[in-house]
């Protein structure tokens, strides 16, 4: 293949069904994912995981830690530090409960899937090593939804450090997909004293990789990725440090990117506004 774009074989048929009115789009579920960065002598690297090949959705594709919002992520008891919920709501384009739920999901999923926790005992501190048995027991309980993230923070006497996150992009799963997500992408720097690990049951490998190296692997067809992943990696490539990327984030446009499909001159044309490299032209009489 020319590159590593993940492209499901069932998409053409689903696009045709959507175009003919036979398919009703599913309502997207809110989700969050975090591009976790750390600096090296060669520049910043990003933490990525490879989804198990057995996964029904994007098996074998590289992605960032993340997942859907837990209905309890907007718990009003959450311990909070950093920008106000009003500020986050304005930045994300949602209401305040929605903003809290999205930011909580970003921090919770990063802890669940990478073992990294963006929280501390005070608004100006962050926890250190989180690899002990007691931490792992709490992480597994979070994954099992035995308690909410707010309850986890209470148990640990911690506050969520929302100031350690910066919103970067927003992508919505195409309307023809059976499972859809309205995903907010964040950037964050790996806190001092913490280290990542593969804590996800959905991943078979994790790597720290320079954005430029990852995009080169995608371009050669060696690394499989979905459009939002490769697009955000390309956007990270120019920055010389994690701090530079975080400093640039407030100016990023969070207008949602949603794929568009249309029939034109005997072809189905699939495109992502602002991202021409992902355009697909599918003959109406056959597969892509």
C-alpha positions as CSV (number, residue, x, y, z in Angstrom):
1,X,0.0,0.0,0.0
2,X,1.1,3.6,-0.6
3,X,0.8,4.5,3.0
4,X,-0.5,3.2,6.3
5,X,-4.0,4.6,6.2
6,X,-6.5,2.4,8.0
7,X,-9.3,1.9,5.5
8,X,-12.1,-0.6,6.4
9,X,-13.3,-2.7,3.4
10,X,-16.9,-2.2,4.4
11,X,-16.8,1.6,4.0
12,X,-17.9,1.8,0.3
13,X,-21.1,-0.2,1.0
14,X,-21.8,1.9,4.1
15,X,-21.2,5.1,2.2
16,X,-23.6,4.0,-0.5
17,X,-26.2,3.1,2.1
18,X,-25.8,6.5,3.7
19,X,-26.1,8.3,0.3
20,X,-29.3,6.4,-0.5
21,X,-30.9,7.1,2.8
22,X,-30.8,3.5,3.9
23,X,-28.4,4.1,6.8
24,X,-29.3,6.3,9.8
25,X,-26.1,7.8,11.4
26,X,-25.4,6.8,14.9
27,X,-25.1,9.5,17.5
28,X,-21.4,10.1,18.3
29,X,-20.3,9.5,21.9
30,X,-17.9,12.0,23.4
31,X,-14.3,10.8,23.9
32,X,-10.9,12.1,24.7
33,X,-7.3,11.1,23.8
34,X,-4.0,12.4,24.9
35,X,-0.8,12.9,23.0
36,X,1.7,12.4,25.8
37,X,5.1,14.0,25.1
38,X,8.5,13.7,26.6
39,X,11.7,15.5,25.5
40,X,15.0,13.9,24.4
41,X,18.2,15.1,22.9
42,X,16.7,14.5,19.5
43,X,13.5,16.5,20.3
44,X,10.1,15.5,21.6
45,X,8.7,12.0,21.4
46,X,5.0,10.9,21.7
47,X,3.7,7.9,23.5
48,X,1.7,5.6,21.2
49,X,0.1,2.2,21.5
50,X,-0.6,-0.4,18.8
51,X,-4.1,-1.8,18.9
52,X,-4.2,-5.6,19.0
53,X,-4.7,-7.2,15.5
54,X,-7.7,-9.0,16.9
55,X,-9.6,-5.8,17.6
56,X,-12.7,-5.3,15.4
57,X,-12.0,-1.6,15.1
58,X,-8.7,-0.5,13.7
59,X,-6.8,-3.7,14.7
60,X,-3.1,-3.2,14.3
61,X,-3.3,0.6,14.1
62,X,-1.2,2.9,16.2
63,X,-3.0,5.4,18.4
64,X,-2.8,7.4,21.6
65,X,-4.2,6.5,25.0
66,X,-7.8,7.5,25.1
67,X,-11.4,6.4,25.2
68,X,-15.0,7.3,25.8
69,X,-16.5,9.6,28.5
70,X,-17.7,7.7,31.6
71,X,-21.2,9.0,32.4
72,X,-19.8,9.7,35.9
73,X,-17.0,11.9,34.5
74,X,-19.1,15.0,35.1
75,X,-19.5,14.2,38.8
76,X,-19.8,17.5,40.6
77,X,-17.6,16.3,43.4
78,X,-14.4,16.1,41.3
79,X,-11.3,17.7,42.8
80,X,-10.1,20.3,40.2
81,X,-7.1,22.5,39.7
82,X,-6.1,24.7,36.8
83,X,-8.3,26.7,34.4
84,X,-12.0,27.0,35.5
85,X,-14.7,24.9,34.0
86,X,-16.0,28.0,32.4
87,X,-12.7,28.5,30.6
88,X,-12.6,24.9,29.5
89,X,-16.2,25.0,28.3
90,X,-15.4,28.0,26.2
91,X,-12.3,26.4,24.8
92,X,-14.0,23.1,24.0
93,X,-17.2,24.5,22.7
94,X,-19.4,22.6,25.2
95,X,-21.2,23.3,28.5
96,X,-19.4,23.1,31.8
97,X,-20.5,19.6,32.8
98,X,-19.5,18.5,29.3
99,X,-16.1,20.2,29.7
100,X,-15.5,18.5,33.1
101,X,-16.5,15.1,31.6
102,X,-14.1,15.5,28.6
103,X,-11.1,16.6,30.7
104,X,-11.8,13.9,33.3
105,X,-11.9,11.3,30.5
106,X,-8.6,12.5,29.1
107,X,-6.9,12.2,32.5
108,X,-8.6,9.0,33.5
109,X,-7.9,7.2,30.2
110,X,-4.3,8.2,30.2
111,X,-4.0,6.7,33.7
112,X,-6.0,3.6,32.7
113,X,-4.1,2.9,29.5
114,X,-0.6,4.3,30.1
115,X,-0.2,4.4,33.9
116,X,0.4,8.1,33.8
117,X,-1.6,10.3,36.2
118,X,-2.1,14.1,35.7
119,X,-3.1,14.8,39.3
120,X,-1.4,15.8,42.5
121,X,-2.0,16.3,46.2
122,X,-2.1,20.1,45.7
123,X,-2.9,22.4,42.8
124,X,0.8,22.9,42.2
125,X,2.2,19.4,42.5
126,X,1.9,16.1,40.7
127,X,2.2,12.5,41.9
128,X,5.5,10.7,41.3
129,X,5.8,6.9,40.7
130,X,2.4,5.2,40.3
131,X,3.6,1.7,39.7
132,X,3.1,0.2,43.1
133,X,0.6,-2.6,43.8
134,X,-1.9,-0.3,45.6
135,X,-1.9,2.1,42.6
136,X,-2.4,-0.8,40.3
137,X,-5.3,-2.1,42.3
138,X,-7.0,1.3,42.0
139,X,-6.2,1.6,38.3
140,X,-7.8,-1.8,37.7
141,X,-10.9,-0.8,39.7
142,X,-11.2,2.3,37.6
143,X,-11.0,0.2,34.4
144,X,-13.7,-2.1,35.8
145,X,-15.8,1.0,36.7
146,X,-16.0,-0.1,40.3
147,X,-15.8,3.6,41.2
148,X,-15.8,6.9,39.4
149,X,-12.7,9.0,38.7
150,X,-14.0,11.6,41.2
151,X,-14.1,8.8,43.9
152,X,-10.6,7.7,42.9
153,X,-9.3,11.3,43.4
154,X,-11.1,11.4,46.8
155,X,-9.6,8.1,47.9
156,X,-6.1,9.3,47.0
157,X,-6.6,12.9,48.3
158,X,-5.7,14.2,44.8
159,X,-6.8,17.1,42.6
160,X,-7.0,16.8,38.8
161,X,-4.4,19.0,37.2
162,X,-6.3,20.4,34.2
163,X,-3.5,22.9,33.7
164,X,-1.2,20.1,32.6
165,X,-3.5,19.5,29.5
166,X,-4.0,21.6,26.4
167,X,-6.7,21.0,23.8
168,X,-5.3,20.4,20.3
169,X,-7.9,19.1,17.9
170,X,-11.4,17.6,17.6
171,X,-12.4,14.8,15.2
172,X,-15.8,13.2,14.7
173,X,-16.2,9.6,13.4
174,X,-17.8,9.6,9.9
175,X,-21.5,9.3,9.8
176,X,-21.4,5.9,8.0
177,X,-19.5,4.2,10.8
178,X,-21.6,2.0,13.2
179,X,-19.7,3.3,16.3
180,X,-19.1,7.0,16.3
181,X,-17.0,9.2,18.6
182,X,-16.7,13.0,19.0
183,X,-13.1,12.9,20.1
184,X,-11.1,15.7,21.7
185,X,-7.3,15.5,21.3
186,X,-5.1,16.9,24.0
187,X,-1.4,17.4,24.5
188,X,0.5,16.9,27.8
189,X,4.0,16.5,29.0
190,X,5.0,13.3,30.9
191,X,5.2,14.4,34.6
192,X,8.7,14.1,36.2
193,X,9.1,10.8,38.1
194,X,6.4,9.0,36.2
195,X,6.8,6.5,33.4
196,X,4.5,4.9,30.9
197,X,3.7,1.2,30.6
198,X,1.3,-0.8,28.5
199,X,-1.6,-1.0,30.9
200,X,-4.2,-1.4,28.1
201,X,-5.9,-4.8,27.4
202,X,-6.5,-3.4,23.8
203,X,-2.8,-2.9,22.9
204,X,0.0,-5.3,22.2
205,X,2.8,-2.8,22.0
206,X,3.7,0.7,23.2
207,X,6.4,3.0,21.9
208,X,7.9,6.4,22.4
209,X,8.5,7.8,18.9
210,X,9.4,11.1,17.4
211,X,6.4,12.5,15.4
212,X,8.6,12.8,12.3
213,X,9.7,9.2,12.6
214,X,6.1,8.0,13.0
215,X,4.9,10.0,10.0
216,X,7.7,8.6,7.9
217,X,6.7,5.0,9.0
218,X,3.1,5.8,7.9
219,X,4.2,7.2,4.6
220,X,6.2,4.1,3.8
221,X,3.3,1.8,4.8
222,X,5.1,0.4,7.8
223,X,2.8,1.9,10.5
224,X,-1.0,1.7,10.2
225,X,-2.9,4.7,11.5
226,X,-6.3,6.3,11.3
227,X,-6.6,9.8,9.7
228,X,-6.9,11.8,13.0
229,X,-3.7,10.1,14.3
230,X,-1.5,10.8,11.3
231,X,-2.9,14.3,11.0
232,X,-2.1,15.2,14.6
233,X,1.4,13.7,14.3
234,X,2.1,15.9,11.3
235,X,0.9,18.9,13.3
236,X,3.3,18.0,16.2
237,X,6.3,17.5,13.9
238,X,7.5,21.1,13.7
239,X,7.9,21.6,17.5
240,X,11.3,21.3,19.2
241,X,10.0,20.4,22.6
242,X,7.0,19.4,24.6
243,X,6.8,22.9,26.0
244,X,6.7,24.4,22.5
245,X,3.8,22.2,21.6
246,X,1.9,23.0,24.8
247,X,2.5,26.8,24.2
248,X,1.1,26.5,20.7
249,X,-2.0,24.6,21.7
250,X,-4.2,27.6,22.8
251,X,-4.1,28.9,19.2
252,X,-5.2,25.7,17.7
253,X,-8.6,25.6,15.9
254,X,-11.0,23.1,17.5
255,X,-13.5,23.2,14.7
256,X,-14.6,19.5,14.4
257,X,-13.2,17.5,11.5
258,X,-16.0,15.3,10.0
259,X,-15.5,13.2,6.9
260,X,-17.8,14.0,4.0
261,X,-19.0,11.5,1.4
262,X,-20.7,12.3,-1.9
263,X,-21.5,10.8,-5.3
264,X,-19.8,12.5,-8.3
265,X,-19.4,11.3,-11.9
266,X,-19.8,7.6,-11.0
267,X,-17.6,7.7,-8.0
268,X,-18.0,7.9,-4.2
269,X,-15.7,10.6,-2.9
270,X,-14.7,10.5,0.7
271,X,-12.9,13.5,2.1
272,X,-11.9,15.1,5.4
273,X,-12.2,18.9,5.2
274,X,-8.7,20.5,5.5
275,X,-6.9,17.2,5.1
276,X,-6.7,16.4,1.4
277,X,-4.2,13.6,1.8
278,X,-7.0,11.3,3.1
279,X,-9.4,11.8,0.1
280,X,-10.6,8.5,-1.3
281,X,-12.3,8.0,-4.7
282,X,-14.3,4.8,-4.8
283,X,-15.9,3.5,-8.1
284,X,-19.6,2.9,-7.5
285,X,-19.3,-0.5,-9.1
286,X,-16.6,-1.9,-6.9
287,X,-14.5,-1.7,-3.8
288,X,-11.7,0.8,-3.1
